[in-house]
Amino acid sequence: MNNRIAIVTGASAGIGAATAIRLAKYFSGVVLAARRENELETTAKSIIGSGSTPLVIAADLRQPAAVDEVIARTIQQFGRIDAVINIAGAVPQIHLFEMTDDQWNDGAAMKLHGARRLTLKAWPHLKETGGSVIFTSGNSALDPKPGFAAVATINAAIVAMAKAFAEQGIIDGIQVNSILPGPVMSNRRIGFLQKWSAANKMTFEEAKTKFLEEAHIQRYGEPEEVAALIAFLVSPEAKWLTGAAVRMDGGEVKGI
């Protein structure tokens, strides 16, 4: 295992936890950052014994001071940063005509601005190691609809921001890509389907099936599948891949 250190935000559950566990196979240390400390500790327990050292940091990355803490504690314990994996952030799926300004701002606070701040703070350290950055967007960036306009808008902004970072990364020797997952069966997806089923007066299982039919895909993705994609993107084999927006959604988005 190489002496490489990765920071994974949103590591308390879903894609974030799966990614942290996957990267522990390849990185000597993995920093786990999210708001829910108990769930971060659960992720850390899954890493212990892999040969990688987990560092748990309970932090609300909507706050600039929390970003400073993540970087400072990472450097204090490990002395380097080789990858920043921005996964944290949930944007409310509320109709365009119903969302308030506060809901819009809160949706962007962590997923867009939290990731932006963390990447900026980590940038000098990533320059030293020739490191990598991943921004997590979503396939709604390519197919916006009124019912999830905020999700689509913020996801599209993340793709644009990642591309801008990637262009600077070519100059500074840092690889930057974004990923656009589709409907992954995580706690967030379960919550969405529970609300959707209640709104449409159907059972949860009926809602699961109905969504797949309407999306014209065979199944939901699994967090571990997205984690495997991220692990490849930050591996030496993918180093020439930069400035890309990689969609992984089972074919839900039909355009090109």
Phi, psi and omega per residue, in radians:
M1 nan 2.218 3.133
N2 -1.250 2.696 3.083
N3 -1.382 1.397 3.129
R4 -2.238 2.553 -3.074
I5 -2.150 2.291 3.119
A6 -2.087 2.455 2.973
I7 -1.821 2.227 3.119
V8 -2.137 2.033 3.090
T9 -1.600 2.757 -3.071
G10 1.194 0.485 -3.004
A11 -1.431 0.150 -3.100
S12 -1.432 -0.357 -3.069
A13 -2.890 2.980 2.986
G14 1.023 -2.412 -3.097
I15 -1.072 -0.654 -3.131
G16 -1.099 -0.822 3.122
A17 -1.133 -0.765 3.134
A18 -1.077 -0.663 3.140
T19 -1.201 -0.759 3.121
A20 -1.043 -0.764 -3.141
I21 -1.141 -0.704 3.138
R22 -1.164 -0.774 -3.089
L23 -1.209 -0.362 3.097
A24 -1.089 -0.300 3.079
K25 -1.292 -0.386 -2.981
Y26 -2.123 -0.333 -3.110
F27 -1.944 2.441 -3.109
S28 -1.275 -0.387 3.074
G29 -2.502 2.465 3.110
V30 -2.269 2.121 3.106
V31 -1.580 2.192 -3.085
L32 -1.862 1.986 -3.084
A33 -2.135 2.288 3.077
A34 -3.043 3.117 -3.107
R35 -1.466 -0.520 -2.994
R36 -1.675 1.758 -3.030
E37 -1.130 -0.695 -3.115
N38 -1.044 -0.741 -3.141
E39 -1.259 -0.571 3.042
L40 -1.092 -0.690 3.121
E41 -1.105 -0.619 3.081
T42 -1.109 -0.760 3.079
T43 -1.076 -0.750 -3.136
A44 -1.046 -0.691 3.128
K45 -1.096 -0.548 3.115
S46 -1.272 -0.337 -3.140
I47 -1.569 -0.611 -3.125
I48 -1.008 2.270 -3.090
G49 1.786 -0.183 3.138
S50 -1.485 -0.194 -3.041
G51 1.714 -0.156 3.111
S52 -1.786 2.573 -3.137
T53 -1.745 2.093 3.082
P54 -1.516 2.544 3.014
L55 -2.190 2.015 -3.107
V56 -1.599 2.211 3.072
I57 -2.294 1.873 3.078
A58 -1.404 1.990 -3.040
A59 -2.657 2.479 3.039
D60 -1.645 1.762 -3.010
L61 -1.273 0.047 2.953
R62 -1.255 -0.323 -3.090
Q63 -1.724 2.208 3.131
P64 -0.952 -0.642 -3.131
A65 -1.112 -0.565 3.119
A66 -1.169 -0.667 3.088
V67 -1.095 -0.765 3.105
D68 -1.032 -0.702 -3.130
E69 -1.126 -0.763 -3.126
V70 -1.047 -0.808 -3.125
I71 -1.165 -0.799 -3.097
A72 -1.083 -0.780 -3.116
R73 -1.230 -0.581 3.084
T74 -1.112 -0.840 -3.140
I75 -1.162 -0.660 3.127
Q76 -1.063 -0.737 -3.080
Q77 -1.500 -0.684 -2.998
F78 -1.953 -0.419 3.078
G79 1.399 0.079 -3.109
R80 -2.847 2.845 3.020
I81 -2.397 2.183 -3.121
D82 -1.945 -0.356 3.136
A83 -2.691 2.434 3.021
V84 -2.118 2.076 -3.101
I85 -1.954 1.799 -3.091
N86 -1.544 1.829 -3.132
I87 -2.095 -0.448 -3.049
A88 -1.052 2.542 3.021
G89 2.223 2.182 3.065
A90 -2.195 2.256 3.140
V91 -1.855 2.278 -3.102
P92 -1.109 2.384 3.114
Q93 -1.626 1.438 -3.102
I94 -2.150 2.535 -3.077
H95 -1.021 2.520 -3.122
L96 -0.871 -0.658 -3.074
F97 -1.494 -0.034 -3.088
E98 -1.988 -0.318 -3.080
M99 -1.251 2.399 3.086
T100 -1.539 2.914 3.074
D101 -1.048 -0.711 -3.135
D102 -1.086 -0.684 3.123
Q103 -1.181 -0.706 3.068
W104 -1.050 -0.847 -3.072
N105 -1.143 -0.706 3.133
D106 -1.172 -0.636 3.114
G107 -1.095 -0.638 -3.134
A108 -1.456 -0.360 -2.973
A109 -1.028 -0.773 -3.097
M110 -1.666 -0.896 -2.987
K111 -1.157 -0.658 3.132
L112 -1.652 -1.056 -3.003
H113 -1.336 -0.610 3.066
G114 -1.074 -0.764 3.114
A115 -1.160 -0.685 3.118
R116 -1.082 -0.833 -3.121
R117 -1.111 -0.762 -3.105
L118 -1.098 -0.737 -3.139
T119 -1.138 -0.739 3.106
L120 -1.075 -0.771 -3.127
K121 -1.179 -0.566 -3.133
A122 -1.437 -0.298 -2.976
W123 -0.929 -0.825 3.130
P124 -1.035 -0.637 3.137
H125 -1.269 -0.642 3.096
L126 -1.177 -0.566 3.066
K127 -1.091 -0.665 -3.121
E128 -1.177 -0.573 -3.064
T129 -1.780 -0.118 -3.023
G130 1.110 0.828 -2.962
G131 -1.475 -2.941 -3.041
S132 -2.320 2.651 3.077
V133 -2.298 2.402 3.000
I134 -2.104 2.275 2.974
F135 -1.882 2.341 3.114
T136 -1.714 2.033 3.067
S137 -1.845 -2.290 3.101
G138 -3.094 2.732 -3.046
N139 -1.214 -0.204 3.051
S140 -1.116 -0.338 3.080
A141 -1.036 -0.461 -3.095
L142 -1.720 -0.121 -3.053
D143 -2.577 1.101 -3.065
P144 -1.232 2.472 3.106
K145 -2.390 2.782 -3.070
P146 -1.023 -0.604 -3.067
G147 -1.184 -0.413 3.083
F148 -2.385 0.859 -3.076
A149 -1.104 -0.689 -3.120
A150 -1.162 -0.739 3.111
V151 -1.024 -0.850 -3.099
A152 -1.123 -0.750 -3.100
T153 -1.136 -0.807 -3.132
I154 -1.206 -0.663 3.081
N155 -1.101 -0.697 3.106
A156 -1.134 -0.686 3.103
A157 -1.107 -0.648 3.125
I158 -1.125 -0.728 3.109
V159 -1.067 -0.767 3.130
A160 -1.125 -0.757 3.141
M161 -1.114 -0.727 3.117
A162 -1.061 -0.692 3.119
K163 -1.124 -0.693 3.102
A164 -1.121 -0.768 3.060
F165 -1.054 -0.692 -3.116
A166 -1.099 -0.689 3.121
E167 -1.110 -0.722 3.054
Q168 -1.194 -0.581 3.131
G169 -1.109 -0.552 3.090
I170 -1.076 -0.665 3.114
I171 -1.247 -0.709 -3.006
D172 -1.656 -0.030 3.110
G173 1.392 0.517 -3.140
I174 -2.085 2.284 3.131
Q175 -1.507 2.310 -3.135
V176 -2.375 2.240 3.057
N177 -2.426 2.843 3.010
S178 -2.117 2.678 3.067
I179 -2.102 2.586 -3.090
L180 -2.202 1.415 3.119
P181 -1.229 2.695 3.019
G182 -1.725 -2.543 -3.060
P183 -1.295 1.641 3.107
V184 -1.650 2.393 -3.096
M185 -1.409 1.460 3.090
S186 -2.031 3.124 3.089
N187 -1.013 -0.618 3.133
R188 -1.137 -0.734 3.126
R189 -1.165 -0.693 3.115
I190 -1.070 -0.759 3.107
G191 -1.074 -0.725 3.111
F192 -1.079 -0.786 -3.104
L193 -1.188 -0.583 3.093
Q194 -1.117 -0.773 3.100
K195 -1.160 -0.719 -3.110
W196 -1.129 -0.718 -3.141
S197 -1.155 -0.716 3.125
A198 -1.144 -0.723 -3.123
A199 -1.154 -0.518 -3.097
N200 -1.823 0.180 3.059
K201 0.941 0.938 3.068
M202 -2.417 2.893 3.111
T203 -1.295 2.892 3.121
F204 -1.051 -0.769 -3.130
E205 -1.131 -0.669 3.083
E206 -1.111 -0.688 3.133
A207 -1.142 -0.717 3.105
K208 -1.007 -0.814 -3.125
T209 -1.191 -0.744 -3.104
K210 -1.095 -0.718 3.139
F211 -1.080 -0.763 3.124
L212 -1.078 -0.703 3.127
E213 -1.116 -0.758 -3.115
E214 -1.247 -0.530 3.117
A215 -1.448 -0.230 -3.123
H216 1.027 0.822 3.038
I217 -2.245 2.803 -3.031
Q218 -1.399 -0.594 -3.062
R219 -2.782 2.975 3.022
Y220 -1.429 2.694 3.033
G221 -1.383 2.901 3.079
E222 -1.995 2.542 3.133
P223 -0.930 -0.624 -3.109
E224 -1.141 -0.484 3.117
E225 -1.232 -0.712 3.082
V226 -1.199 -0.658 3.095
A227 -1.051 -0.678 3.115
A228 -1.132 -0.669 3.083
L229 -1.108 -0.788 3.136
I230 -1.084 -0.748 3.131
A231 -1.034 -0.681 3.087
F232 -1.163 -0.774 -3.059
L233 -1.085 -0.498 3.130
V234 -1.783 0.224 3.106
S235 -1.552 2.800 3.095
P236 -1.015 -0.531 -3.112
E237 -1.143 -0.413 -3.082
A238 -1.814 0.246 -2.976
K239 -1.079 -0.480 -3.125
W240 -1.421 -0.146 3.133
L241 -1.545 1.905 3.132
T242 -2.580 2.647 -3.105
G243 1.305 0.255 -3.085
A244 -1.698 2.648 2.995
A245 -2.011 1.814 -2.986
V246 -1.708 2.031 -3.120
R247 -1.638 2.334 3.110
M248 -2.399 1.692 -2.992
D249 -2.532 0.301 3.125
G250 1.198 0.226 3.127
G251 1.578 0.288 -3.096
E252 -1.077 -0.801 3.100
V253 -1.373 2.103 -3.018
K254 -1.586 -0.247 3.140
G255 -1.473 3.092 3.102
I256 -2.225 nan nan
